[in-house]
Amino acid sequence: MEEQREAASGATSAADATNCETNESWVDRNVVVSVSGVVDMLTAPQLEAAIRAGLAQEPAGVVVDFSAVEFLASAGMGILVAVHDEVAPNVKFCVVAEGPATSRPLKLLGIADIIPLYATVDEAIAALRA
């Protein structure tokens, strides 16, 4: 009986592993899209929708905050590149990522060379204000 419970709790953990939550906040005229959990093939559309919802409000800048992201798959990175390529020239776009789960893959794939990368939201906002 305990083995079944362990297996069931293991299945729950696997389902929880694909959770992704987004939150939108504003600093001046800059939208901060905070993301937590896992950004993978299943949750990347949620990330894209959150970023596009922020862009629809015509911000001066967009900060995608991956501080609380545990895993960032190529699908999520693809969304960043696609949105970056589509934003209006007068809208600044950057990412907050620090650590092996987020900044490392962004740097390894060269995405940090085309999208500004910051360690904190404060640093990103300061850069957008400059």
Buried (B, 14 or more C-beta within 10 A) or exposed (E): EEEEEEEEEEEEEEEEEBEBEBEEEEBEEBBBBBBBBBBBEEBBEBBBEBBBEBBEEEBEBBBBBBBEBBBBBEBBBBBBBEBBEEBEEEBBBBBBBBEEBBBBBBEEEEBBEEBBBBEEBEBBBEBBEE
